[in-house]
Amino acid sequence: MSDLASKFFKYRSYTPIPFVLLMLFFINANIWSLIIGFLLALSGELIRLWGVSWAGSETRTTGAVGGTFLIVSGPFARVRNPLYVGNIIMYFGLGIMSYALFPYLQIIALAFFVVQYHYIVKAEEGYLRQTFGRDYEAYTKNVPRFLPRLTAYKVVDVTQPPFNLKAGLRSERRTFQALGFISLLIIVLWFLRRF
């Protein structure tokens, strides 16, 4: 894994912080940006929850890239990186919600996270290719990296854990809390500036 990919992977939970601070400092929200942005952010988190309910808590590691199973069900049957797609949608939604420095901050954040996840995904793909071989190669030929396919990819002979919503909710607890806290901060700041 390259140094840049390694740093992005290790600190991926912290890279949104500068963007969140800019969103809060330069907030320019209106009722429509709050509604549309929150719905986008929530849909991103629900995509993450769906993915984590299939992949399990291994998605929370910050050390080395790894994984016990090749997950090809649920959202992984449509896109290879649903958690990162969910993150990008969630961050973009929060950016819309705050309407800070619109549209520049949102475009810069979108570009930054696309680049960040590009490097992380390249590192993860190397591990997955080495660990799961032909199964992973077949998967990459049929399932896009970031833009979801319309129909689910069907594989019958890959061993993977079952869908577990309870474990997914437990694993996503911090993300739900962060989303709720940041959304509430944006709403409070909007309210205070409005009245």
GICORRA-V960426 format. One record per residue. SS is DSSP state (a for helix, b for strand, c for the rest). D_CENTER is the distance of its C-alpha to the mean C-alpha in Angstrom with 1 decimal. Layout:
SS/D_CENTER
SS/D_CENTER
This chain:
c/20.5
c/21.2
a/21.5
a/18.9
a/16.3
a/17.5
a/17.1
a/13.6
a/12.7
a/14.9
c/13.9
c/10.2
c/10.3
c/13.0
c/12.3
c/11.2
a/14.6
a/16.9
a/15.1
a/15.3
a/18.9
a/19.8
a/18.4
a/20.6
a/23.5
c/23.8
c/22.9
c/24.6
c/23.3
c/25.3
a/25.2
a/23.5
a/20.7
a/20.2
a/20.2
a/18.2
a/15.6
a/15.2
a/15.1
a/12.3
a/10.3
a/11.4
a/10.6
a/6.9
a/7.4
a/9.9
a/8.0
a/6.0
a/9.7
a/11.2
a/9.6
a/10.4
a/13.7
a/14.5
a/13.4
c/14.5
a/14.2
a/14.5
a/10.7
a/11.6
c/14.1
c/14.7
c/18.0
c/18.4
c/16.2
c/17.3
c/17.2
c/20.1
c/19.4
c/18.3
c/16.2
c/17.1
c/17.1
a/15.2
a/12.2
a/12.9
a/16.2
c/14.8
c/12.1
c/11.9
c/8.2
a/6.7
a/3.9
a/3.2
a/4.9
a/3.7
a/2.3
a/5.4
a/7.2
a/7.0
a/8.3
a/10.6
a/11.8
a/12.8
a/14.5
a/16.3
a/17.2
a/18.9
c/20.3
c/21.0
c/22.5
c/21.5
c/20.7
a/20.7
a/18.2
a/15.6
a/16.6
a/16.6
a/13.2
a/11.8
a/14.1
a/13.2
a/9.5
a/10.6
a/13.3
a/11.4
a/9.1
a/12.4
a/14.3
a/12.1
a/12.0
a/15.7
a/16.4
a/14.7
a/16.6
a/19.8
a/19.6
a/18.8
a/21.6
a/24.0
a/23.3
a/23.1
a/25.3
a/26.4
a/24.1
a/21.1
a/23.1
a/23.8
a/20.2
a/19.2
a/22.1
a/21.1
c/17.3
c/15.6
c/13.0
c/10.8
c/13.1
c/13.7
c/17.3
c/19.2
c/20.8
c/19.5
c/20.6
c/23.1
c/24.0
c/26.6
c/27.5
c/24.3
c/24.3
c/21.1
c/20.6
c/20.9
c/18.5
c/18.6
a/17.3
a/19.1
a/17.5
a/14.0
a/15.0
a/16.5
a/13.6
c/11.3
a/14.3
a/13.4
a/10.1
a/12.3
a/15.0
a/13.3
a/12.1
a/15.7
a/17.4
a/16.0
a/16.7
a/20.1
a/20.8
a/20.3
a/22.5
a/25.1
a/25.3
a/25.7
a/28.3
a/30.2
a/30.3
a/31.4
c/34.2
